[in-house]
Amino acid sequence: MKKITLVYFSPTKTTETVLKAITQGLAQSLGISGSEITAVNVTRPEIRENGLAPFDDNDIVLLGAPVYAGRLPADAADFFKKLTGSDTPAILTVVYGNREYDDALLELKDIASACGFIPISGAAFIGEHSFASADIPVAMNRPDENDLKMAAEFGGNTGYLIKETHDLKNLSALTVPGNYPYKDGMGKGAPDFIEVTEACTNCGTCATACPSKAIDAENGFVTITARCILCCACIKACPEKARLMKDGPIKDKARWLNETCSLPKSAQIFFATPS
């Protein structure tokens, strides 16, 4: 019997949604019940302060994160590097906003391999871009129903691969797109691009949603730009729509994405194969 653990960084919940769909297909194909499935959401900084217990070959671990500027978010990558596997099968997923995922999936595979996991499969799914809005749509409402169906099928096919492989160490190394050295990541720090309007009720939802403690609750819930990672979780989470993107370079980037990345893309999936 295998245990399934999801470990994900998901400020706007798109990665979480995809991983849960993958898990449905995976669990069904392996006959694993819900009691053997654990989800670990490492989006909040206080959760990332503690590591997880080592995994062994009785576990299956799903690792997932969004793509920021073609790389993993630094906070997610740093946490994943703390994990320990022992020939533990891993399913790797990145979610990107319909531009490109560049080196992010390769980066995740390299981290997983270095931590003692055996990458069995990998995928890049589409999620609504963090810069997207009703006025400037970029991959709006993705993942959609078809994306989630593909995610469940991907999980199911990975499960069948695990069941049919006597020794996972005999699989050929998983090959995914990307280049090393990786492209430069985004890091922390952002221009002052979020306006807090009079509609703000000081509910604190934005601070709860922020993965980098970049909301100043003592000063009108403004963004602490030096800590901001441009995830826009605070904008999307605000129940009053009181946080808006100001005119400037980030909004200009959103417009560029809207103009150049409008053609919907499909998920890309990859499997290790018997050697």
Buried (B, 14 or more C-beta within 10 A) or exposed (E): EBBBBBBBBBBBBBBBBBBBBBBBBBBEBBEBEEEBBEBEBBBBBEEBEEEBEEBEBEBBBBBBBBBBBBBBBBBBBEBBEEBBBBEBBBBBBBBBBBBBBBBBBBBBBBBBBEBBBBBBBBBBBBBBBBBBBEEBBBBBEBBEEEBBEBBBBBBBBBBBBBEEBEEBEEBEEBBBBBEEEBBEBBEBEBEEBBBBEEEBEEEEBBBEBBBBEBBBEEEEBBBBBEBBBBBBBBBBBBEEEBBBBEEEEBBEBBBBBBEEBEEEBEBBBBBBEEE
